[in-house]
Every structure is written in structure tokens, then in C-alpha cells.
């Protein structure tokens, strides 16, 4: 298994954890796992393209690096912007605006969109990795 595939596997696990958290109405950790899904997916894409992965949780910064590889990543701007604060928001008791069911479902939707986008980019026929992670 290649390194970018390992990153994608962990991103998939984070998304699955978020979906499980939704069934238990654990909205705060759910949002964190959604942010982590997006972060690991974007890092997987960078690794796939032989780019150095910087130590950051900033999805906007990671997205900018991906855009340098493929302008189509601009399509992920809104989802990344929405998920970006969840690396720390709701993780500490100083945050009082706890997410609700609608926030949680939207976070899952955004995380899934980013993950699916990255998997499709890596799985395109010209990459030689058709249909990975089905």
C-alpha cells in the first residue's frame, strides 16, 4: 500500500467515526472527525503528487497547496472554510455554541465531498489507479 493510500484509509476511518458519532448525537467530536477527514484527504493528495506535507491543521493552507497542483481544487473552498475551525472548536469547555444535528449533518456532507473529490482525482484513468477505495 502506498503512503497516500494509508492517509486515505485513515480519512475514511475518520468519516466513519463521524457517522457513528451522529447516531449517538455526539456532535462535538463528530465535527472534529469531519475536519480530520478533510485534512487527511488533502494531505493524501499532496503526498500522491510528491509534495511535502506541512504540519498544519489549516484546511485553507492545504487547499492552496492542492490548487497549485490542480485548479479544480478551488471547488472545495467553501467546504474547507466550513470545516476548518473544527480542528479545535467545540473541543474545549470555553466554546458554548455546541453544534446541533443540522450542523453535524452538514459537516459530514462537507467531509464526504472533499474525501470523494480527492479519491476521484487520484482514481482518474490517467493516474493508473482506477477505482481505488471502492
C-alpha positions in Angstrom: 0.0 0.0 0.0 1.3 3.4 -1.0 1.6 6.3 1.5 -1.2 8.3 0.1 -3.5 5.2 0.3 -2.7 4.9 4.0 -3.7 8.6 4.5 -6.9 8.0 2.6 -7.7 4.9 4.7 -7.4 6.9 7.9 -9.5 9.7 6.4 -12.2 7.1 5.6 -12.0 5.9 9.2 -12.4 9.5 10.5 -15.5 9.9 8.3 -16.9 6.5 9.5 -16.3 7.7 13.1 -18.2 10.9 12.4 -21.1 8.9 11.0 -21.1 6.7 14.1 -21.0 9.7 16.4 -24.1 11.1 14.6 -26.1 8.0 15.7 -25.2 8.8 19.3 -25.7 12.6 18.9 -22.0 13.2 19.8 -21.9 16.4 17.7 -18.7 18.0 19.1 -16.4 15.0 18.4 -18.2 14.5 15.1 -17.2 17.9 13.8 -13.5 17.2 14.8 -13.5 13.9 12.8 -15.0 15.7 9.8 -12.2 18.2 9.9 -9.7 15.4 10.2 -11.3 13.6 7.2 -10.7 16.6 5.0 -7.2 17.3 6.4 -6.0 13.8 5.7 -7.6 13.6 2.3 -5.9 16.8 1.2 -2.6 15.6 2.6 -3.0 12.3 0.8 -3.4 14.3 -2.5 -0.3 16.2 -1.8 1.6 13.0 -1.0 0.3 11.4 -4.1 1.8 14.4 -6.1 5.1 14.0 -4.3 4.7 17.2 -2.4 6.0 17.8 1.1 3.2 17.6 3.8 3.4 20.5 6.2 2.4 20.1 9.8 -0.8 22.1 9.9 -4.5 21.6 10.6 -5.3 24.6 8.4 -7.5 23.3 5.6 -7.3 26.6 3.7 -3.5 26.4 3.6 -3.6 22.7 2.5 -6.2 23.5 -0.2 -4.0 26.3 -1.6 -1.2 23.7 -2.0 -3.6 21.4 -3.7 -4.7 24.2 -6.0 -1.1 24.6 -7.2 -1.3 21.0 -8.4 -4.9 21.2 -9.8 -7.0 24.3 -10.2 -10.2 22.1 -9.8 -9.5 22.0 -6.1 -10.9 25.6 -6.0 -14.3 23.8 -5.9 -13.5 22.7 -2.3 -13.1 26.2 -0.9 -16.5 26.5 0.7 -16.4 23.1 2.3 -12.9 23.6 3.6 -13.8 27.0 5.0 -16.7 25.5 6.9 -14.7 22.6 8.3 -11.5 24.5 9.1 -12.4 25.7 12.6 -13.4 22.2 13.8 -9.8 21.2 14.5 -10.2 22.9 17.8 -13.7 24.4 18.0 -16.1 22.5 20.3 -13.1 20.6 21.8 -12.8 22.7 24.9 -15.3 24.0 27.5 -14.7 27.6 26.6 -16.9 27.0 23.5 -20.5 27.5 24.2 -22.0 27.2 20.8 -22.3 23.5 20.7 -23.1 22.1 17.2 -26.6 20.6 16.7 -27.9 17.8 14.4 -28.1 20.1 11.4 -24.5 21.4 11.9 -23.3 17.8 12.3 -25.0 16.6 9.1 -23.6 19.5 7.2 -20.1 18.7 8.5 -20.4 15.1 7.4 -21.6 16.2 4.0 -18.6 18.6 3.5 -16.1 16.0 4.7 -17.6 13.3 2.4 -17.5 15.7 -0.5 -13.8 16.6 0.0 -12.8 12.9 0.5 -14.8 11.8 -2.5 -13.3 14.6 -4.7 -9.7 13.6 -3.7 -10.3 9.9 -4.2 -11.8 10.6 -7.7 -8.8 12.8 -8.6 -6.4 10.0 -7.6 -8.5 7.4 -9.3 -8.8 9.0 -12.7 -7.8 6.7 -15.6 -4.7 8.7 -16.4 -3.2 8.1 -13.0 -3.2 4.3 -13.3 -5.2 3.9 -10.1 -8.7 3.4 -11.4 -11.4 2.5 -8.8 -9.3 2.6 -5.6 -11.2 2.5 -2.4 -14.5 1.2 -3.7 
